[in-house]
Amino acid sequence: MIPVYAVVSFLSYLFYKHAIYFEVIRDCYEAFAIASFFTLLCHYLEPTLHEQKNYFRQLNPKNWILPINWLQKCTGGENGGPFRKPQSGLTWFNVVWLCVFQYCFIRVVFTFVSLASQYFNRYCESSLSPVFAHIWVLVFESTSVTIAMYGLIQFYIQLKDDIAHYKPFLKILCIKLVIFFSFWQTVRG
């Protein structure tokens, strides 16, 4: 991530009138960094997709962590309702996979929305007014990254003993902090 951020910062400095375009494209890279990290964690478990699926078929999933476990109490409990604990490990993995990879799709779509609205002078990065696209892009991307990070944390908590010899905790912490500080830097601009 560091080389991408450095190149974007340099280009933004050189072409400061068009810096918003570089920054929005840079932010799109974050989604692929999270997805790549998730893929690395999966590869730590088993090297191929077929072996990973066999691994997750054998897995007994733990219940969801906060705040989903609170929502379970309101919507049918651990074994019923829309927030129930998956019965199989493969279903659990598919839910977590969807949580992580939806961010790639949302981020790319809203990168194009940001670029198009900036081109038509409707983005206004310095304003949080609902008449500009920036606030709406921010809301959708914030929701999406929250879901992705939740999935990544759920994945780590479920499998931390199985991947402990790779020492992934600091790696996950670094990814979370980079995404968190990038987000707040964008909001506080």
N, C-alpha and C positions, 0 to 999 in steps of 0.2 A: 504494500500500500504506500510505503514511503516514496518510492520513485514516481508513482502516479501523482501523488500530492505535490511533489516537488516540481514536476513538469507543468502541472496545471497552474501552480503558483507563479512559475516563471512566465508562462504564456499570458496569464492574467496581468502580470506586471508589464509585459511588453505591449500587449493589446488591451489596455485597461478599459476601453470603451466597449469591448466585447467580452469582458471577464465573466459576465453572468453565464454565457454559453459554456465556457470551459468549466465553471464551477458546477453547473447542473450535470454535465457529462461526468465529471469527477465523482459526484455523489452517486451516480448510477453504478459506478464501480464498487461501491460498498456492498451492494446486494450480491454481487458475484463473489466478493470476498467472504461473506457469510456462508453462501452456498458452497464455496470451495472448502471452507473450514469444516462444515458439516460433512461433506464428502470425505474429507481426511479422517474425521472421527469414525465414519462408517468403515473406511479402509483399515483403520486400526483394529477393528473387530474381525473382519474377514476381507480378503483381498478382492473377491469377485462379487458381483451382484447376486449370482445364484447362491453362493455360500452365505452371503448376508441374509438373504431371504430364509434360508434354512436355519440360520442362527436365530432370527427373530420369530420364526414359527415355534421355537422351543422356549422362548422368553415368556415369563409370567409378568405382565406389566404392573408397575406400582400405580397407585392412584395419582391423579393430577395434583400438582402443587398449587399454592396460592396464586391467584384468586379463584381459579376454576373449582377447587374443592369447596369453596364457599358457595359458588353458584350451584353446585350439585345439591346442596342442602335445600335450595329453593326450588329445584326443578325435577325432583324425583330421586335424589340420592345417588350413591355410588354405582348402583346397578341399574338405574333407570333414568330416563330423561335425556335431553340432548347433550349433557356434559358428563355422561356416565363414563366409567373406566372401561376401556376396550377389553373384550374378553380374550382376545388373542394378541400375542406379541407382534404379529405381522400387521394386524389392524392398527395397533398402537404406533408402529413404525411408519405406516402410511399416513397417519394423522400428523405425526411430527414432521415427516418429509414434506407434506403439503404446507404446514405452517412455515417451514423454512423457505421453500422454493416459491411460494406465492409472492414473496417479497421481490424476487427477481422480475417477475412479470409486472407487478404493480410499479416498481421503481422505473422500469423501462417505459411503460405507458405514460407515467407522469413526467418522465424526462422529456418525452415528445410534447406533452401538454405544456410544460414549462417553456420549452424552446419556441413552440408555436405562439403561445400567449405573449412571450417576450418580443417576438418578431412583430406582433400586432399591438405592442405597447399596452398589454392588459395583464402583465405579470406583476410588476412593481414589488420587487424584493424588499424594499424598505417599508412597505405598508402591510398591516394586518387587517386592512379593510376588506369586508366580504365582496366588494365590487371588483376586486382584483383576484387573479388566479392564485397568487402566492399562498394565501391563507388556506385555500381549498386543497392545493397540492400538499401543503404542510400537514393538514389534517389526515388525508388519505395515506401519505407516506409514514406519518407517525404511528398510525394504527397498524399499518402493515409491518413496520420494523418492530413494533412491540410484540406482535404475534410471532414473528420470526425469532426474536430473541427468547421469547417464552418457550418456543419449541426447542431451541438449542439448549436452554437451561434444563428443560424437562428431560431431554436426551442425556445430558451429562449426569443428572441426578440418578436416573435409572441405571446408567451403565458405568458409573465412576469406578466401581471396583474392577470391572472387566478391562478397562483401559488405563488403570492406575499406573502401570509401568511406563506409560508414555508421558506421564505427568501433564495432563491437558488443562489442569485448573488455571494456571497462569496464562495459558494461551487463550482460554475462554474469557478470562478477565480482561486481557488486552483487547480482544475483539469487542467486548462490551463497552469498554472505556473509549475506544476510538469512535465507535458508532455514537455513543452518548455525547461525547464532546463535539463531534462533527455536527450532530443534530442541534445542540445548544448554540454552537457557533453560527449556524445558519439562522436560527430563530433570533438570536440577539444581534446578528449582523452588524 
